[in-house]
Amino acid sequence: MTVQTYSSRDFTRDLGAAKRAAAHGPVLITDRGRPAYALLSIEDYYALSGARQSSLLDVMDAIPGGMGIEFDPPTAHIALLVADLI
């Protein structure tokens, strides 16, 4: 894993290059020559933080006050027609 460094100016100019570099390892973004920020792939972030990736169900379950909401969507009645290709 290699660490690449981008100045704030280079990072702003070519964000795509910094994102591609982050796929191969951390990217340090400097401000006036000093490291100020780190750009990581989401996998590296989860590995460092010990967090796991949330599923949509996890996110929805975490919404406060969401318990007990009834959801009964109407049934869609769709009639399929045969295409006349002649």
PyMOL CGO cylinders between C-alpha atoms (Angstrom):
from pymol import cmd
from pymol.cgo import CYLINDER

trace = [
    CYLINDER, 0.00, 0.00, 0.00, 1.54, 3.26, -1.10, 0.3, 1, 1, 1, 1, 1, 1,
    CYLINDER, 1.54, 3.26, -1.10, 0.75, 6.68, 0.33, 0.3, 1, 1, 1, 1, 1, 1,
    CYLINDER, 0.75, 6.68, 0.33, 0.43, 9.47, -2.22, 0.3, 1, 1, 1, 1, 1, 1,
    CYLINDER, 0.43, 9.47, -2.22, 0.46, 13.18, -1.47, 0.3, 1, 1, 1, 1, 1, 1,
    CYLINDER, 0.46, 13.18, -1.47, -1.50, 15.93, -3.21, 0.3, 1, 1, 1, 1, 1, 1,
    CYLINDER, -1.50, 15.93, -3.21, -1.37, 19.63, -2.50, 0.3, 1, 1, 1, 1, 1, 1,
    CYLINDER, -1.37, 19.63, -2.50, -4.73, 21.28, -1.89, 0.3, 1, 1, 1, 1, 1, 1,
    CYLINDER, -4.73, 21.28, -1.89, -4.41, 22.98, -5.25, 0.3, 1, 1, 1, 1, 1, 1,
    CYLINDER, -4.41, 22.98, -5.25, -3.66, 19.73, -7.13, 0.3, 1, 1, 1, 1, 1, 1,
    CYLINDER, -3.66, 19.73, -7.13, -6.46, 17.96, -5.28, 0.3, 1, 1, 1, 1, 1, 1,
    CYLINDER, -6.46, 17.96, -5.28, -8.94, 20.67, -6.30, 0.3, 1, 1, 1, 1, 1, 1,
    CYLINDER, -8.94, 20.67, -6.30, -7.70, 20.67, -9.88, 0.3, 1, 1, 1, 1, 1, 1,
    CYLINDER, -7.70, 20.67, -9.88, -7.90, 16.90, -10.40, 0.3, 1, 1, 1, 1, 1, 1,
    CYLINDER, -7.90, 16.90, -10.40, -10.18, 15.23, -7.90, 0.3, 1, 1, 1, 1, 1, 1,
    CYLINDER, -10.18, 15.23, -7.90, -10.53, 12.20, -10.18, 0.3, 1, 1, 1, 1, 1, 1,
    CYLINDER, -10.53, 12.20, -10.18, -6.79, 11.46, -10.01, 0.3, 1, 1, 1, 1, 1, 1,
    CYLINDER, -6.79, 11.46, -10.01, -6.87, 11.64, -6.20, 0.3, 1, 1, 1, 1, 1, 1,
    CYLINDER, -6.87, 11.64, -6.20, -9.84, 9.26, -6.08, 0.3, 1, 1, 1, 1, 1, 1,
    CYLINDER, -9.84, 9.26, -6.08, -8.06, 6.80, -8.38, 0.3, 1, 1, 1, 1, 1, 1,
    CYLINDER, -8.06, 6.80, -8.38, -4.94, 7.01, -6.18, 0.3, 1, 1, 1, 1, 1, 1,
    CYLINDER, -4.94, 7.01, -6.18, -7.06, 6.35, -3.06, 0.3, 1, 1, 1, 1, 1, 1,
    CYLINDER, -7.06, 6.35, -3.06, -8.08, 3.02, -4.57, 0.3, 1, 1, 1, 1, 1, 1,
    CYLINDER, -8.08, 3.02, -4.57, -4.44, 1.91, -4.14, 0.3, 1, 1, 1, 1, 1, 1,
    CYLINDER, -4.44, 1.91, -4.14, -3.77, 3.43, -0.71, 0.3, 1, 1, 1, 1, 1, 1,
    CYLINDER, -3.77, 3.43, -0.71, -4.24, 6.50, 1.45, 0.3, 1, 1, 1, 1, 1, 1,
    CYLINDER, -4.24, 6.50, 1.45, -3.88, 9.95, -0.12, 0.3, 1, 1, 1, 1, 1, 1,
    CYLINDER, -3.88, 9.95, -0.12, -2.59, 12.80, 2.01, 0.3, 1, 1, 1, 1, 1, 1,
    CYLINDER, -2.59, 12.80, 2.01, -3.81, 16.27, 1.08, 0.3, 1, 1, 1, 1, 1, 1,
    CYLINDER, -3.81, 16.27, 1.08, -1.49, 19.00, 2.18, 0.3, 1, 1, 1, 1, 1, 1,
    CYLINDER, -1.49, 19.00, 2.18, -2.21, 22.60, 3.06, 0.3, 1, 1, 1, 1, 1, 1,
    CYLINDER, -2.21, 22.60, 3.06, 0.86, 24.83, 2.78, 0.3, 1, 1, 1, 1, 1, 1,
    CYLINDER, 0.86, 24.83, 2.78, 3.12, 21.81, 2.76, 0.3, 1, 1, 1, 1, 1, 1,
    CYLINDER, 3.12, 21.81, 2.76, 1.68, 20.14, 5.85, 0.3, 1, 1, 1, 1, 1, 1,
    CYLINDER, 1.68, 20.14, 5.85, -0.63, 17.12, 5.82, 0.3, 1, 1, 1, 1, 1, 1,
    CYLINDER, -0.63, 17.12, 5.82, -4.15, 18.38, 6.54, 0.3, 1, 1, 1, 1, 1, 1,
    CYLINDER, -4.15, 18.38, 6.54, -6.52, 15.64, 5.34, 0.3, 1, 1, 1, 1, 1, 1,
    CYLINDER, -6.52, 15.64, 5.34, -6.48, 11.99, 4.37, 0.3, 1, 1, 1, 1, 1, 1,
    CYLINDER, -6.48, 11.99, 4.37, -8.55, 10.46, 1.58, 0.3, 1, 1, 1, 1, 1, 1,
    CYLINDER, -8.55, 10.46, 1.58, -9.30, 6.75, 1.97, 0.3, 1, 1, 1, 1, 1, 1,
    CYLINDER, -9.30, 6.75, 1.97, -11.30, 4.19, 0.08, 0.3, 1, 1, 1, 1, 1, 1,
    CYLINDER, -11.30, 4.19, 0.08, -14.46, 3.23, 1.96, 0.3, 1, 1, 1, 1, 1, 1,
    CYLINDER, -14.46, 3.23, 1.96, -13.05, -0.26, 2.55, 0.3, 1, 1, 1, 1, 1, 1,
    CYLINDER, -13.05, -0.26, 2.55, -9.94, 1.21, 4.21, 0.3, 1, 1, 1, 1, 1, 1,
    CYLINDER, -9.94, 1.21, 4.21, -12.14, 3.50, 6.31, 0.3, 1, 1, 1, 1, 1, 1,
    CYLINDER, -12.14, 3.50, 6.31, -14.28, 0.60, 7.54, 0.3, 1, 1, 1, 1, 1, 1,
    CYLINDER, -14.28, 0.60, 7.54, -11.16, -1.43, 8.33, 0.3, 1, 1, 1, 1, 1, 1,
    CYLINDER, -11.16, -1.43, 8.33, -9.65, 1.45, 10.36, 0.3, 1, 1, 1, 1, 1, 1,
    CYLINDER, -9.65, 1.45, 10.36, -12.83, 2.44, 12.17, 0.3, 1, 1, 1, 1, 1, 1,
    CYLINDER, -12.83, 2.44, 12.17, -13.97, -1.10, 12.90, 0.3, 1, 1, 1, 1, 1, 1,
    CYLINDER, -13.97, -1.10, 12.90, -17.40, -0.16, 11.58, 0.3, 1, 1, 1, 1, 1, 1,
    CYLINDER, -17.40, -0.16, 11.58, -19.25, -2.35, 9.19, 0.3, 1, 1, 1, 1, 1, 1,
    CYLINDER, -19.25, -2.35, 9.19, -21.02, -1.21, 6.08, 0.3, 1, 1, 1, 1, 1, 1,
    CYLINDER, -21.02, -1.21, 6.08, -24.67, -0.45, 6.80, 0.3, 1, 1, 1, 1, 1, 1,
    CYLINDER, -24.67, -0.45, 6.80, -27.38, -2.02, 4.72, 0.3, 1, 1, 1, 1, 1, 1,
    CYLINDER, -27.38, -2.02, 4.72, -30.47, -0.10, 3.67, 0.3, 1, 1, 1, 1, 1, 1,
    CYLINDER, -30.47, -0.10, 3.67, -32.45, -2.06, 6.24, 0.3, 1, 1, 1, 1, 1, 1,
    CYLINDER, -32.45, -2.06, 6.24, -30.01, -1.03, 9.00, 0.3, 1, 1, 1, 1, 1, 1,
    CYLINDER, -30.01, -1.03, 9.00, -30.37, 2.62, 8.01, 0.3, 1, 1, 1, 1, 1, 1,
    CYLINDER, -30.37, 2.62, 8.01, -34.16, 2.42, 7.90, 0.3, 1, 1, 1, 1, 1, 1,
    CYLINDER, -34.16, 2.42, 7.90, -34.28, 0.66, 11.28, 0.3, 1, 1, 1, 1, 1, 1,
    CYLINDER, -34.28, 0.66, 11.28, -32.19, 3.49, 12.77, 0.3, 1, 1, 1, 1, 1, 1,
    CYLINDER, -32.19, 3.49, 12.77, -34.76, 6.17, 11.86, 0.3, 1, 1, 1, 1, 1, 1,
    CYLINDER, -34.76, 6.17, 11.86, -36.22, 7.47, 15.13, 0.3, 1, 1, 1, 1, 1, 1,
    CYLINDER, -36.22, 7.47, 15.13, -39.95, 6.97, 15.56, 0.3, 1, 1, 1, 1, 1, 1,
    CYLINDER, -39.95, 6.97, 15.56, -40.17, 4.50, 12.71, 0.3, 1, 1, 1, 1, 1, 1,
    CYLINDER, -40.17, 4.50, 12.71, -41.58, 1.64, 14.75, 0.3, 1, 1, 1, 1, 1, 1,
    CYLINDER, -41.58, 1.64, 14.75, -45.23, 0.89, 14.37, 0.3, 1, 1, 1, 1, 1, 1,
    CYLINDER, -45.23, 0.89, 14.37, -45.70, 2.61, 11.03, 0.3, 1, 1, 1, 1, 1, 1,
    CYLINDER, -45.70, 2.61, 11.03, -48.14, 0.66, 8.93, 0.3, 1, 1, 1, 1, 1, 1,
    CYLINDER, -48.14, 0.66, 8.93, -47.31, 0.34, 5.26, 0.3, 1, 1, 1, 1, 1, 1,
    CYLINDER, -47.31, 0.34, 5.26, -49.89, -1.24, 3.02, 0.3, 1, 1, 1, 1, 1, 1,
    CYLINDER, -49.89, -1.24, 3.02, -49.18, -0.17, -0.57, 0.3, 1, 1, 1, 1, 1, 1,
    CYLINDER, -49.18, -0.17, -0.57, -51.96, -0.55, -3.11, 0.3, 1, 1, 1, 1, 1, 1,
    CYLINDER, -51.96, -0.55, -3.11, -51.72, -3.45, -5.54, 0.3, 1, 1, 1, 1, 1, 1,
    CYLINDER, -51.72, -3.45, -5.54, -50.80, -2.43, -9.05, 0.3, 1, 1, 1, 1, 1, 1,
    CYLINDER, -50.80, -2.43, -9.05, -53.06, -3.90, -11.70, 0.3, 1, 1, 1, 1, 1, 1,
    CYLINDER, -53.06, -3.90, -11.70, -51.06, -4.05, -14.90, 0.3, 1, 1, 1, 1, 1, 1,
    CYLINDER, -51.06, -4.05, -14.90, -52.47, -5.50, -18.11, 0.3, 1, 1, 1, 1, 1, 1,
    CYLINDER, -52.47, -5.50, -18.11, -49.86, -6.81, -20.51, 0.3, 1, 1, 1, 1, 1, 1,
    CYLINDER, -49.86, -6.81, -20.51, -50.57, -6.45, -24.19, 0.3, 1, 1, 1, 1, 1, 1,
    CYLINDER, -50.57, -6.45, -24.19, -49.02, -8.45, -27.01, 0.3, 1, 1, 1, 1, 1, 1,
    CYLINDER, -49.02, -8.45, -27.01, -46.96, -6.26, -29.30, 0.3, 1, 1, 1, 1, 1, 1,
    CYLINDER, -46.96, -6.26, -29.30, -48.10, -6.18, -32.95, 0.3, 1, 1, 1, 1, 1, 1,
    CYLINDER, -48.10, -6.18, -32.95, -44.80, -6.09, -34.86, 0.3, 1, 1, 1, 1, 1, 1,
    CYLINDER, -44.80, -6.09, -34.86, -46.27, -6.41, -38.33, 0.3, 1, 1, 1, 1, 1, 1,
]
cmd.load_cgo(trace, "trace")
